Amino acid sequence: MLGFLQRPVVVTADVNLNVVALTAVGLLSRLWRLAYPRAVVFDEVYYGQYISFYMKRVFFLDGSGPPFGHMLLALGGYLGGFDGNFLWNRIGAEYSSNVPVWSLRLLPALAGALSVPMAYQILWELRFSHCAAMGAALLMLIENALITQARLMLLESLLIFFNLLAVLSYLKFSNSQKHRPFSPSWWLWLTLTGVACSCAVGIKYMGIFTYLLVLGVAAVHTWHLIGDQALSNVCVLCHVLARAVALLVVPAVTYLLFFYVHLTLLCRSGPHDQIMSSAFQASLEGGLARITQGQPLEVAYGSQVTLKSASGKPVPCWLHSHPSTYPLSYENGRGSSHQQQVTCYPFKDVNNWWIVKDPGRHQLEVSNPPRPVRHGDVVQLVHGMTSRLLNTHDVAAPLNPHAQEVSCYIDYNISMPAQSLWRLDIANRESDAEIWKTILSEVRLVHLNTSAILKLSGAHLPDWGFRQLEVVGEKLSRGYHESAVWTVEEHRYGRSQEQRERELELHSPTHVDVSRNLSFMARFSELQWRMLTVRSDDSEHKYSSTPLDWVTLDTNIAYWLHPRTSAQIHLLGNVVIWASAGLATALYVLLFCWYLLCRRRRVCELPEDSWLRWVLAGALCAGGWAANYFPFFLMEKTLFLYHYLPALTFQILLLPVVLQHIGEHLCRSQLHRSLFGALVVAWYSAACHVFNMLRPLTYGDKSLSPSDLQALRWKESWDILIRKH
């Protein structure tokens, strides 16, 4: 029974020494002197702030992408014992002793190092030669821009890693499909494909284009699988369901998991939560939660409330009034009602308080028991500090003449009766009898007389309006719009009918505890929408560039300059690799079109297996370049050279593919192949020479003399020489 113990346990493994060697040199190139320079380098000033927020568990909003990449950077800080106490205020600032620079830069560097052997494995899985696979890996190894970006606390190397992992995993799955379908390795690589795609999207939104590329290739393969008559209907159905779960469901669940961890970690109020809804802010510790804790949940007649615009644009603000009136006439000669001004004010203020009044009663305090206000009820809103009614009428608004003026009614006895009745419309109601709730309800106030909707126009009033934001009555309602939606943020049950006592009450804090935690899906939906719609800073930058500049390498970025010596770091690509990769892409497209025309004429110059390998390599490599490059032409944002690096990676993979194809299929004689091989060796030597020449700007570890700097400006000198002639 225990006979197996009498024999030794033997484990055999195939070790590809090429992969081991490439991993070792990749680690050496990316990890060597990783903590140098010990200063903030370019966009580290941007991502470092978010790492500090993670360390302090303070909520933040970054519209540039989902949180997975930020969490990976923060993980490096956590492993290094970073406490988050560093002021990320300028590029070049020296890191203090409590900042674990090596640990913060470790994960991007590891991702960049592992991309080298992955390039080898991708071409090997595509069934190209060891020589071609080794060429792709070595090109990744000596590409200066990839090294520079990977050695800093930035996200591009992480995005490239997961892009390549998604492609490699799918190729391994596809090759397992031919021999061992539904085996453990088959399931492993299929599932890992979906996870890697989700990770790429979770780092930057640009990752979605690689995800769509992999989905497209998988869809084509699945379509061919469906037509395989050797498989039963049940087997085909199982294949389709497995791919749907692994490539659609798993990425979606993984993506949600990123946000779940993100929102779990960032549980405290911070400087960025003002753009979120009142309900979201109240779910965070501190900040609004301290103010709203203990508020009544249901709004009743007599409730004292502050109404916050759900838009948050151009800034978060609250419905506001003050004793000042609109001017009798504006600069263009138009007249006003001269009623009390109603605005939207971006600061907490006692003049933001309003009392919800029953039009049929004079009572301004909450009865016992309270009478809740429901969807469809007609109310009046009384300004707490001046006791005047919120009013709108057929008078043009100050800055938007097509809309109505909103005011607090003053009885001038000049035949302008009050029009102060508003119908409550709860936009996110679940039933028509729903009660108006603090924070949770998104309401529109529809004017009963004119059907105008109370709306924030977003325009700043002139000095007579104290530069506050204009509020109007919008007659032409075009469906749901956040600027016409309001939420009750602060709420108390009014207890006094007398004006003086009520003013004292409005200055006092709220009370009575009611829990109103949002569900994860509600918080995720709101955060995802804000991330997609928040406006980023589109101002010009001295190092910004266009997509056309990237292909020709007609741009670079000065990342860091030593304050005392001339040592510096530049994001600058290896011009031999960039030019060769662009040429290889153009050559691939021409050859592909030529072979396609020949096959249409029934002239098959390539064997079928070579043709299928050529097509798949082009779909993943040329397609990966196009998917990660062309979308930038449609983006209205400030762009930099590093945005091109994911696309460049796929181009580098394509370059050895084209070289091997030329050597095998276009060089007809042994002499031609020998000459072509010598040319490839010379070309690679030139790439190595450029790498070595640019190495001081890649690592920034060498003090450069004026003559050294002039030698590195060879492209600038060449451009001047061309212009002279």
Phi, psi and omega per residue, in radians:
M1 nan -0.651 3.112
L2 -1.806 0.508 -3.095
G3 -1.148 -0.440 -3.113
F4 -1.162 -0.330 3.118
L5 -1.307 -0.270 -3.127
Q6 -1.413 -0.192 3.139
R7 -1.951 2.520 3.136
P8 -1.226 2.630 3.066
V9 -1.530 2.107 -3.072
V10 -1.986 2.261 3.085
V11 -2.101 2.202 3.089
T12 -1.967 2.555 -3.140
A13 -2.576 2.499 3.033
D14 -1.612 2.115 -3.129
V15 -1.980 2.076 3.091
N16 -1.481 1.847 -3.089
L17 -1.137 -0.447 3.063
N18 -1.063 -0.786 -3.139
V19 -1.137 -0.727 3.130
V20 -1.080 -0.800 -3.128
A21 -1.133 -0.741 3.139
L22 -1.139 -0.656 3.094
T23 -1.110 -0.736 -3.126
A24 -1.110 -0.843 -3.120
V25 -1.239 -0.532 3.063
G26 -1.114 -0.761 3.096
L27 -1.118 -0.712 3.139
L28 -1.097 -0.753 -3.081
S29 -1.210 -0.528 -3.093
R30 -1.670 -0.500 -3.060
L31 -1.689 -0.207 -3.092
W32 -1.099 2.105 -3.139
R33 0.885 0.855 -3.042
L34 -1.141 -0.550 -3.105
A35 -1.344 -0.023 3.107
Y36 -1.773 2.359 -0.050
P37 -1.396 2.597 3.121
R38 -1.511 1.072 -3.118
A39 -2.679 2.787 -3.136
V40 -1.210 2.141 -3.084
V41 -1.929 2.019 3.057
F42 0.775 -2.044 -3.016
D43 -1.280 0.015 2.973
E44 -1.056 -0.484 3.100
V45 -1.141 -0.457 -3.111
Y46 -1.464 -0.904 -3.090
Y47 -1.308 -0.468 -3.138
G48 -1.087 -0.601 3.108
Q49 -1.052 -0.721 -3.115
Y50 -1.227 -0.593 3.065
I51 -1.093 -0.726 3.097
S52 -1.094 -0.678 3.088
F53 -1.081 -0.725 3.097
Y54 -1.084 -0.773 -3.118
M55 -1.075 -0.579 -3.125
K56 -1.698 -0.008 3.098
R57 1.046 0.689 3.141
V58 -1.776 2.313 -3.105
F59 -1.145 2.450 3.032
F60 -2.511 2.848 3.122
L61 -2.248 2.142 3.086
D62 -2.115 1.988 -3.103
G63 -1.347 -0.065 -3.083
S64 -1.371 -0.316 -3.125
G65 3.031 2.970 3.102
P66 -1.114 3.035 -2.927
P67 -1.553 -0.111 -2.994
F68 -1.070 -0.736 3.129
G69 -1.101 -0.732 3.108
H70 -1.098 -0.664 -3.138
M71 -1.170 -0.631 3.096
L72 -1.129 -0.740 3.078
L73 -1.100 -0.710 3.126
A74 -1.165 -0.566 3.082
L75 -1.057 -0.725 3.070
G76 -1.051 -0.719 3.089
G77 -1.138 -0.683 3.127
Y78 -1.127 -0.764 3.127
L79 -1.123 -0.505 3.120
G80 -1.540 0.001 3.112
G81 1.376 0.442 -3.135
F82 -1.226 2.334 -3.140
D83 -1.687 -0.014 3.106
G84 1.491 -0.023 -3.084
N85 -1.583 1.508 2.999
F86 -2.711 2.421 -3.105
L87 -1.599 1.797 -3.116
W88 -1.483 1.359 -3.018
N89 -1.971 -0.235 3.136
R90 -2.788 2.616 3.066
I91 -1.241 2.396 3.134
G92 1.652 -0.141 3.137
A93 -1.140 2.382 3.131
E94 -1.226 2.357 3.093
Y95 -1.247 2.447 3.070
S96 -1.346 2.974 -3.032
S97 -1.172 -0.364 -3.114
N98 -1.462 -0.054 -3.117
V99 -1.642 1.996 3.130
P100 -1.411 1.454 -3.009
V101 -1.040 -0.784 -3.116
W102 -1.052 -0.750 -3.118
S103 -1.199 -0.680 -3.138
L104 -1.142 -0.562 -3.124
R105 -1.626 -0.026 -2.986
L106 -1.160 -0.875 -3.040
L107 -1.133 -0.768 3.023
P108 -1.027 -0.664 3.137
A109 -1.169 -0.733 3.095
L110 -1.090 -0.722 3.113
A111 -1.082 -0.745 3.106
G112 -1.142 -0.662 3.132
A113 -1.177 -0.743 -3.099
L114 -1.286 -0.294 3.070
S115 -1.167 -0.419 -3.139
V116 -1.165 -0.990 3.099
P117 -1.156 -0.456 3.108
M118 -1.176 -0.610 3.069
A119 -1.056 -0.731 3.087
Y120 -1.045 -0.829 -3.054
Q121 -1.192 -0.579 3.131
I122 -1.108 -0.823 3.135
L123 -1.200 -0.550 3.084
W124 -1.177 -0.710 3.097
E125 -1.188 -0.436 3.053
L126 -1.378 0.029 3.085
R127 1.248 0.574 2.990
F128 -1.668 2.978 -3.000
S129 -1.261 2.829 3.050
H130 -1.048 -0.608 -3.129
C131 -1.115 -0.784 3.115
A132 -1.151 -0.738 3.136
A133 -1.110 -0.738 3.104
M134 -1.137 -0.656 3.101
G135 -1.076 -0.752 3.124
A136 -1.091 -0.758 -3.122
A137 -1.140 -0.725 -3.130
L138 -1.187 -0.577 3.060
L139 -1.139 -0.722 3.059
M140 -1.085 -0.617 -3.073
L141 -1.161 -0.691 -3.002
I142 -1.826 0.192 3.104
E143 -1.364 2.000 -2.977
N144 -1.077 -0.741 -3.098
A145 -1.127 -0.678 3.117
L146 -1.140 -0.668 3.108
I147 -1.142 -0.837 -3.124
T148 -1.010 -0.831 -3.077
Q149 -1.178 -0.594 -3.095
A150 -1.316 -0.387 -3.054
R151 -1.556 0.116 -3.115
L152 -2.156 2.936 -3.091
M153 -1.420 1.192 -3.054
L154 -2.305 2.993 -2.961
L155 -1.786 -0.273 -2.994
E156 -1.084 -0.704 -3.119
S157 -1.168 -0.582 3.062
L158 -1.149 -0.736 3.107
L159 -1.102 -0.771 3.129
I160 -1.083 -0.733 -3.137
F161 -1.017 -0.843 -3.091
F162 -1.295 -0.529 2.994
N163 -1.028 -0.856 -3.135
L164 -1.175 -0.652 3.121
L165 -1.115 -0.675 3.104
A166 -1.102 -0.777 3.138
V167 -1.162 -0.790 -3.136
L168 -1.099 -0.774 -3.133
S169 -1.082 -0.713 -3.141
Y170 -1.168 -0.691 3.118
L171 -1.119 -0.720 3.094
K172 -1.139 -0.689 3.061
F173 -1.106 -0.778 -3.120
S174 -1.094 -0.682 3.107
N175 -1.257 -0.557 3.050
S176 -1.182 -0.532 3.137
Q177 -1.019 -0.594 -3.073
K178 -1.273 -0.439 -3.008
H179 -2.102 -0.699 -3.023
R180 -2.368 1.139 3.103
P181 -1.133 2.473 3.123
F182 1.138 0.305 3.027
S183 -1.398 2.903 3.117
P184 -0.994 -0.708 3.124
S185 -1.173 -0.620 3.090
W186 -1.030 -0.850 3.124
W187 -1.147 -0.689 -3.121
L188 -1.042 -0.889 -3.078
W189 -1.228 -0.592 3.104
L190 -1.151 -0.810 3.140
T191 -1.158 -0.708 3.132
L192 -1.111 -0.538 3.061
T193 -1.049 -0.839 3.137
G194 -1.122 -0.721 3.138
V195 -1.133 -0.774 -3.137
A196 -1.105 -0.694 3.088
C197 -1.070 -0.761 3.128
S198 -1.133 -0.664 3.107
C199 -1.124 -0.694 3.110
A200 -1.089 -0.779 3.104
V201 -1.162 -0.621 -3.114
G202 -1.227 -0.295 3.097
I203 -1.534 -0.865 3.085
K204 -2.557 2.558 -3.138
Y205 -1.038 -0.443 3.107
M206 -1.060 -0.378 3.102
G207 -1.080 -0.320 -3.120
I208 -1.162 -0.442 -3.125
F209 -1.285 -0.627 3.013
T210 -1.181 -0.668 3.082
Y211 -1.055 -0.797 3.122
L212 -1.139 -0.612 3.095
L213 -1.096 -0.841 3.120
V214 -1.094 -0.719 3.093
L215 -1.060 -0.711 3.131
G216 -1.102 -0.790 3.110
V217 -1.118 -0.733 3.120
A218 -1.112 -0.650 3.129
A219 -1.138 -0.711 3.104
V220 -1.114 -0.787 3.117
H221 -1.100 -0.684 3.118
T222 -1.152 -0.662 3.114
W223 -1.082 -0.728 3.079
H224 -1.160 -0.620 3.134
L225 -1.140 -0.669 3.128
I226 -1.088 -0.567 3.141
G227 -1.445 0.012 -3.139
D228 -1.351 1.884 -3.090
Q229 -1.235 -0.247 3.133
A230 -1.315 -0.230 -3.139
L231 -1.750 2.470 3.100
S232 -1.300 2.875 3.132
N233 -1.081 -0.682 3.140
V234 -1.141 -0.723 3.135
C235 -1.118 -0.756 3.105
V236 -1.069 -0.744 3.126
L237 -1.077 -0.720 3.117
C238 -1.106 -0.720 3.103
H239 -1.068 -0.804 -3.115
V240 -1.117 -0.786 -3.135
L241 -1.121 -0.697 3.134
A242 -1.070 -0.768 3.135
R243 -1.184 -0.673 3.130
A244 -1.109 -0.757 -3.136
V245 -1.169 -0.818 -3.043
A246 -1.274 -0.595 -3.039
L247 -1.779 -0.155 3.112
L248 -2.116 -0.924 -3.076
V249 -1.266 -0.857 -3.115
V250 -1.031 -0.812 3.084
P251 -1.051 -0.684 3.141
A252 -1.131 -0.771 3.130
V253 -1.139 -0.731 3.124
T254 -1.095 -0.730 3.128
Y255 -1.086 -0.745 3.086
L256 -1.102 -0.646 -3.141
L257 -1.075 -0.676 3.092
F258 -0.990 -0.813 -3.112
F259 -1.227 -0.579 3.116
Y260 -1.098 -0.822 3.113
V261 -1.119 -0.745 -3.131
H262 -1.017 -0.858 -3.085
L263 -1.292 -0.476 3.070
T264 -1.210 -0.710 3.137
L265 -1.217 -0.758 -3.050
L266 -1.615 1.386 -3.027
C267 -1.784 -0.014 -3.066
R268 -1.939 2.597 -3.140
S269 -1.183 2.543 -3.125
G270 -2.562 -2.982 -3.062
P271 -1.228 -0.292 -3.069
H272 -1.668 -0.123 -3.006
D273 -1.393 -0.091 3.128
Q274 -1.141 -0.427 -3.135
I275 -1.360 -0.256 -3.125
M276 -1.474 2.928 -3.137
S277 -1.198 2.865 3.119
S278 -1.069 -0.663 3.142
A279 -1.112 -0.726 3.125
F280 -1.143 -0.774 -3.139
Q281 -1.088 -0.654 -3.122
A282 -1.222 -0.294 3.118
S283 -1.443 -0.123 -3.135
L284 -1.711 2.592 3.117
E285 -1.236 2.392 -3.138
G286 1.364 -3.043 3.102
G287 1.060 -2.268 -3.104
L288 -1.098 -0.552 -3.126
A289 -1.031 -0.614 3.125
R290 -1.212 -0.516 -3.131
I291 -1.399 -0.754 -3.014
T292 -1.497 -0.228 3.135
Q293 -1.081 2.239 3.127
G294 1.617 0.107 3.138
Q295 -1.433 2.650 3.011
P296 -1.127 2.543 -3.111
L297 -1.452 -0.770 -3.047
E298 -1.647 2.224 3.095
V299 -1.336 2.268 -3.117
A300 -2.128 2.932 3.017
Y301 -1.138 2.207 -3.047
G302 1.752 -0.115 3.109
S303 -1.143 2.503 3.019
Q304 -1.798 2.166 -2.988
V305 -2.374 2.743 2.858
T306 -1.979 2.411 -3.066
L307 -1.944 2.031 -3.127
K308 -1.755 2.397 3.074
S309 -1.196 2.325 3.139
A310 -1.295 -0.226 -3.058
S311 -1.219 -0.827 -3.060
G312 1.259 0.171 -3.101
K313 -2.228 2.376 0.017
P314 -1.287 -0.356 3.065
V315 -2.516 2.703 3.029
P316 -1.059 2.399 -3.105
C317 -2.694 2.893 -3.067
W318 -2.159 2.530 3.076
L319 -1.025 2.284 -2.873
H320 -2.525 2.611 2.971
S321 -2.542 2.859 3.128
H322 -2.718 2.892 -3.015
P323 -1.086 -0.337 -3.110
S324 -1.141 2.607 -3.106
T325 -1.948 2.869 3.034
Y326 -1.162 2.558 3.095
P327 -1.105 2.675 -3.140
L328 -1.040 -0.670 3.099
S329 -2.516 2.618 -3.137
Y330 -1.605 3.081 -3.076
E331 -1.082 -0.507 -3.132
N332 -1.523 0.092 3.085
G333 1.652 -0.194 3.122
R334 -1.189 2.518 3.124
G335 -1.636 2.852 3.094
S336 -2.185 -3.126 3.106
S337 -1.446 -0.204 -3.062
H338 1.049 0.412 3.088
Q339 -1.416 3.054 -3.138
Q340 -1.190 2.365 -3.075
Q341 -1.171 2.491 2.964
V342 -2.171 2.204 -3.064
T343 -2.355 -3.043 2.963
C344 -2.118 2.158 -2.956
Y345 -1.967 2.245 -3.031
P346 -1.473 0.356 3.131
F347 -2.396 2.673 3.039
K348 -1.130 2.344 -3.073
D349 -2.784 2.587 3.132
V350 -1.131 -0.415 3.123
N351 -1.361 0.067 3.046
N352 -1.535 -0.061 -3.062
W353 -1.502 2.404 3.109
W354 -2.286 2.652 3.123
I355 -1.933 2.245 3.117
V356 -1.457 2.011 -3.017
K357 -1.997 2.472 2.994
D358 -1.371 2.104 -3.092
P359 -1.035 -0.405 -3.098
G360 -1.525 -0.028 -3.110
R361 -2.353 2.742 3.086
H362 -1.592 -0.101 -3.031
Q363 -1.152 2.324 3.123
L364 -2.080 0.258 3.028
E365 -2.162 2.841 -3.080
V366 -1.373 2.306 3.135
S367 -1.354 2.981 3.096
N368 -2.141 1.945 0.053
P369 -1.350 2.793 -3.136
P370 -1.114 2.533 3.054
R371 -1.764 1.842 -3.070
P372 -1.200 2.640 3.077
V373 -1.632 2.334 -3.084
R374 -2.046 2.910 3.058
H375 -0.965 2.319 3.117
G376 1.593 -0.198 3.131
D377 -1.221 2.646 3.078
V378 -1.735 2.254 -3.089
V379 -2.309 2.891 2.896
Q380 -2.046 2.553 3.090
L381 -1.956 2.062 -3.103
V382 -1.797 2.216 3.098
H383 -1.211 2.186 -2.970
G384 -1.074 -0.718 -3.020
M385 -1.496 -0.360 -3.112
T386 -2.062 -0.160 3.114
S387 1.086 0.420 3.104
R388 -1.775 2.673 -3.014
L389 -1.550 2.427 3.031
L390 -1.124 2.275 -2.919
N391 -2.483 2.558 2.918
T392 -2.490 2.711 -3.045
H393 -2.760 3.127 -3.057
D394 -1.415 1.041 3.029
V395 -2.185 2.364 -3.064
A396 -1.134 2.439 3.095
A397 -1.155 2.715 -3.049
P398 -1.001 -0.802 -3.031
L399 -1.921 -0.229 3.131
N400 -2.224 1.491 -3.031
P401 -1.060 -0.387 3.132
H402 -1.285 -0.261 -3.134
A403 -1.860 2.920 -3.112
Q404 -1.556 2.607 3.029
E405 -1.233 2.455 3.017
V406 -1.959 2.312 -3.065
S407 -2.532 3.065 2.887
C408 -1.824 2.209 -2.937
Y409 -1.179 2.277 2.987
I410 -2.074 2.265 -3.118
D411 -1.467 1.692 3.091
Y412 -1.563 -0.011 -3.134
N413 0.992 0.759 3.135
I414 -2.197 0.755 3.068
S415 1.045 0.644 3.033
M416 -2.148 1.450 -3.057
P417 -1.181 2.768 3.107
A418 -1.174 2.409 3.027
Q419 -2.202 1.328 -2.890
S420 -2.033 0.336 -3.134
L421 -1.679 2.296 -3.104
W422 -2.262 2.338 3.087
R423 -1.666 2.306 -3.099
L424 -1.461 2.174 3.100
D425 -2.116 1.876 3.134
I426 -1.485 1.887 -3.005
A427 -1.196 -0.620 -3.085
N428 -1.780 0.539 -3.108
R429 -1.234 2.695 3.043
E430 -1.771 -0.314 3.068
S431 -2.612 2.851 -3.114
D432 -1.335 -0.102 3.105
A433 -1.869 0.318 -3.038
E434 -1.204 2.508 3.135
I435 -1.496 2.483 3.074
W436 -1.181 2.108 -3.043
K437 -2.012 2.545 3.066
T438 -1.090 2.318 3.056
I439 1.187 -0.774 -3.000
L440 -1.328 -0.609 -3.056
S441 -1.458 2.309 3.022
E442 -1.794 1.974 -2.969
V443 -2.043 2.618 2.948
R444 -2.018 2.440 3.113
L445 -1.835 1.934 -3.071
V446 -1.772 2.140 -3.104
H447 -1.221 2.246 -3.007
L448 -1.204 -0.664 -3.063
N449 -1.326 -0.688 -3.004
T450 -2.012 -0.085 -3.093
S451 1.116 0.246 3.078
A452 -1.304 2.633 -3.132
I453 -1.887 2.339 3.103
L454 -1.136 2.155 -2.986
K455 -2.504 2.518 3.002
L456 -1.493 2.077 3.138
S457 -1.385 -0.491 -3.141
G458 1.581 -0.154 -3.136
A459 -1.412 2.540 3.120
H460 -1.530 2.220 3.099
L461 -1.222 2.732 3.084
P462 -1.146 -3.009 -3.074
D463 -1.052 -0.562 3.137
W464 -1.129 -0.372 3.076
G465 -1.776 0.228 3.066
F466 1.055 0.488 3.100
R467 1.072 0.340 3.088
Q468 -1.387 2.993 -3.030
L469 -1.508 2.464 -3.089
E470 -1.328 2.415 3.002
V471 -2.034 2.343 -3.064
V472 -2.297 2.934 2.944
G473 -1.771 1.924 -3.049
E474 -1.607 1.998 -3.140
K475 -1.371 -0.711 -3.070
L476 -1.547 1.397 -3.130
S477 -1.338 2.213 -3.138
R478 -1.912 0.996 3.109
G479 1.335 -2.828 -3.077
Y480 -1.204 2.262 3.035
H481 -2.561 2.347 -3.055
E482 -1.043 -0.528 -3.101
S483 -1.208 -0.241 3.100
A484 -1.845 0.181 -3.098
V485 -1.980 2.435 -3.102
W486 -2.286 2.609 3.064
T487 -2.229 2.519 3.049
V488 -1.353 2.082 -3.126
E489 -1.707 -1.041 3.070
E490 -1.802 2.481 -3.000
H491 -2.647 2.380 3.011
R492 -2.543 2.748 3.055
Y493 -1.500 2.045 3.140
G494 -1.124 2.437 -3.059
R495 -2.124 -0.095 -3.037
S496 -2.203 2.450 3.085
Q497 -1.629 -0.416 -3.087
E498 -1.432 2.465 -3.047
Q499 -1.102 -0.806 -3.090
R500 -1.117 -0.759 3.119
E501 -1.153 -0.608 -3.137
R502 -1.194 -0.673 3.106
E503 -1.095 -0.697 3.065
L504 -1.129 -0.661 3.141
E505 -1.140 -0.653 -3.118
L506 -1.176 -0.430 3.128
H507 -1.461 -0.199 -3.068
S508 -1.595 2.745 -3.133
P509 -1.237 2.825 3.130
T510 -1.497 3.013 -3.088
H511 -2.735 -3.099 -3.106
V512 1.368 2.057 -2.989
D513 -1.516 2.198 3.022
V514 -2.417 2.223 3.140
S515 -1.493 2.396 3.140
R516 -2.521 0.868 3.141
N517 -1.198 2.366 3.087
L518 -1.373 2.629 3.029
S519 -1.246 2.815 3.129
F520 -1.057 -0.764 -3.086
M521 -1.119 -0.615 3.102
A522 -1.175 -0.727 3.122
R523 -1.206 -0.713 3.113
F524 -1.071 -0.804 -3.099
S525 -1.067 -0.775 -3.128
E526 -1.170 -0.768 -3.125
L527 -1.129 -0.735 3.137
Q528 -1.110 -0.719 3.120
W529 -1.134 -0.740 3.116
R530 -1.106 -0.699 -3.135
M531 -1.120 -0.616 -3.121
L532 -1.370 -0.429 -3.019
T533 -1.908 -0.234 -3.120
V534 -1.140 2.444 -3.122
R535 -1.456 2.226 3.060
S536 -1.567 2.903 3.131
D537 -1.305 1.918 -3.102
D538 -1.692 0.308 -3.121
S539 -1.199 2.675 -3.130
E540 -1.190 2.545 3.114
H541 -2.129 2.575 -3.078
K542 -1.099 -0.408 -3.140
Y543 -1.878 0.170 3.098
S544 -1.205 2.758 -3.070
S545 -2.645 3.053 3.128
T546 -1.914 2.786 3.116
P547 -0.990 -0.540 3.119
L548 -1.199 -0.544 3.109
D549 -1.154 -0.508 -3.052
W550 -1.215 -0.762 -3.066
V551 -1.078 -0.702 -3.123
T552 -1.550 0.025 -3.098
L553 0.928 0.747 -3.103
D554 -1.610 0.517 -3.118
T555 -2.768 2.796 2.996
N556 -2.709 3.035 3.141
I557 -2.280 2.221 3.026
A558 -1.421 1.876 -3.056
Y559 -1.445 -0.673 -3.003
W560 -2.783 2.529 3.088
L561 -2.340 2.241 3.122
H562 -1.114 2.326 -3.055
P563 -1.173 -0.341 -3.076
R564 -2.044 -0.559 3.113
T565 -1.909 -3.125 3.128
S566 -1.648 0.210 3.060
A567 -1.099 2.439 -3.073
Q568 -2.751 2.780 3.106
I569 -2.098 2.262 3.091
H570 -2.180 2.479 2.939
L571 -1.471 1.768 -3.066
L572 -2.460 2.204 -3.076
G573 -1.413 2.821 3.045
N574 -1.346 1.873 -2.973
V575 -1.075 -0.558 3.125
V576 -1.139 -0.756 -3.131
I577 -1.196 -0.778 -3.103
W578 -1.100 -0.811 -3.114
A579 -1.153 -0.726 -3.132
S580 -1.169 -0.676 3.133
A581 -1.145 -0.720 3.087
G582 -1.123 -0.717 3.103
L583 -1.134 -0.710 3.123
A584 -1.114 -0.655 3.117
T585 -1.126 -0.789 3.110
A586 -1.104 -0.706 -3.138
L587 -1.164 -0.671 3.101
Y588 -1.067 -0.786 -3.120
V589 -1.076 -0.752 3.136
L590 -1.118 -0.784 3.141
L591 -1.153 -0.685 3.127
F592 -1.078 -0.816 3.122
C593 -1.096 -0.693 3.128
W594 -1.109 -0.804 3.131
Y595 -1.134 -0.603 3.137
L596 -1.148 -0.735 3.087
L597 -1.129 -0.730 3.128
C598 -1.092 -0.746 -3.134
R599 -1.178 -0.531 3.077
R600 -1.144 -0.558 3.101
R601 -1.576 0.216 3.126
R602 1.120 0.497 3.058
V603 -1.922 1.744 -3.047
C604 -1.728 1.614 -3.133
E605 -1.273 -0.455 -3.134
L606 -1.829 2.463 2.975
P607 -1.027 2.702 -3.036
E608 -1.050 -0.732 -3.130
D609 -1.169 -0.631 3.088
S610 -1.172 -0.673 3.116
W611 -1.125 -0.799 -3.139
L612 -1.124 -0.677 3.098
R613 -1.147 -0.706 3.114
W614 -1.103 -0.729 -3.131
V615 -1.196 -0.790 -3.119
L616 -1.127 -0.735 3.105
A617 -1.074 -0.708 3.115
G618 -1.179 -0.697 -3.135
A619 -1.080 -0.723 -3.087
L620 -1.453 -0.697 -3.058
C621 -1.521 -1.004 3.082
A622 -1.136 -0.700 3.090
G623 -1.125 -0.678 3.098
G624 -1.119 -0.671 3.082
W625 -1.113 -0.853 -3.100
A626 -1.110 -0.741 -3.103
A627 -1.148 -0.518 -3.122
N628 -1.693 0.015 -3.108
Y629 -2.006 -0.963 -2.997
F630 -1.109 -0.558 3.102
P631 -1.006 -0.416 -3.126
F632 -1.179 -0.394 3.088
F633 -1.172 -0.352 -3.105
L634 -1.717 -0.050 -3.038
M635 -1.620 2.318 3.082
E636 -1.757 1.279 3.136
K637 -2.591 2.863 3.097
T638 -1.254 2.181 -3.050
L639 -1.972 2.618 -3.138
F640 -2.312 2.901 -3.103
L641 -1.012 -0.622 -3.075
Y642 -1.154 -0.304 3.070
H643 -1.128 -0.356 -3.099
Y644 -1.480 -0.244 -2.991
L645 -1.070 -0.721 3.071
P646 -1.047 -0.707 3.102
A647 -1.157 -0.720 3.132
L648 -1.040 -0.650 -3.135
T649 -1.004 -0.763 3.125
F650 -1.194 -0.594 3.068
Q651 -1.118 -0.693 3.120
I652 -1.101 -0.666 3.079
L653 -1.118 -0.590 -3.093
L654 -1.302 -0.493 -3.047
L655 -1.034 -0.898 3.097
P656 -1.134 -0.497 3.087
V657 -1.061 -0.821 -3.139
V658 -1.174 -0.712 3.140
L659 -1.098 -0.763 3.117
Q660 -1.136 -0.682 3.138
H661 -1.103 -0.735 3.118
I662 -1.105 -0.789 -3.121
G663 -1.126 -0.620 -3.075
E664 -1.498 -0.635 -2.939
H665 -2.016 -0.377 -3.088
L666 -1.855 -0.408 3.044
C667 -1.522 1.856 -2.956
R668 -1.380 -0.530 -3.052
S669 -2.001 2.877 3.125
Q670 -1.134 -0.598 3.114
L671 -1.113 -0.784 3.128
H672 -1.074 -0.685 -3.132
R673 -1.186 -0.654 3.116
S674 -1.154 -0.768 3.106
L675 -1.105 -0.715 3.133
F676 -1.146 -0.705 3.101
G677 -1.081 -0.730 3.108
A678 -1.113 -0.651 3.119
L679 -1.138 -0.703 3.125
V680 -1.129 -0.730 3.112
V681 -1.090 -0.747 3.115
A682 -1.122 -0.705 3.122
W683 -1.119 -0.746 -3.141
Y684 -1.168 -0.620 3.077
S685 -1.090 -0.664 3.096
A686 -1.137 -0.687 3.106
A687 -1.113 -0.713 3.101
C688 -1.132 -0.666 3.133
H689 -1.132 -0.741 3.118
V690 -1.143 -0.697 3.084
F691 -1.008 -0.819 -3.122
N692 -1.162 -0.612 3.130
M693 -1.163 -0.681 -3.098
L694 -1.559 -0.052 -3.067
R695 -0.967 -0.692 3.107
P696 -1.051 -0.538 3.109
L697 -1.476 -0.295 3.110
T698 -1.417 -0.785 -3.101
Y699 -1.714 -0.364 3.113
G700 1.126 0.426 -3.019
D701 -1.769 0.179 -3.069
K702 -2.263 2.301 3.055
S703 -1.323 2.156 -3.020
L704 -1.759 2.309 3.065
S705 -1.415 2.900 3.090
P706 -0.977 -0.657 3.118
S707 -1.195 -0.613 3.085
D708 -1.116 -0.761 3.139
L709 -1.122 -0.686 3.129
Q710 -1.134 -0.666 3.124
A711 -1.146 -0.570 3.139
L712 -1.364 -0.184 3.112
R713 -1.687 0.639 -3.094
W714 -1.077 -0.605 -3.109
K715 -1.195 -0.675 3.107
E716 -1.115 -0.751 3.121
S717 -1.126 -0.681 3.121
W718 -1.118 -0.725 3.124
D719 -1.113 -0.704 3.121
I720 -1.122 -0.725 3.140
L721 -1.090 -0.709 3.129
I722 -1.131 -0.724 -3.117
R723 -1.152 -0.598 3.129
K724 -1.159 -0.569 -3.097
H725 -1.736 nan nan
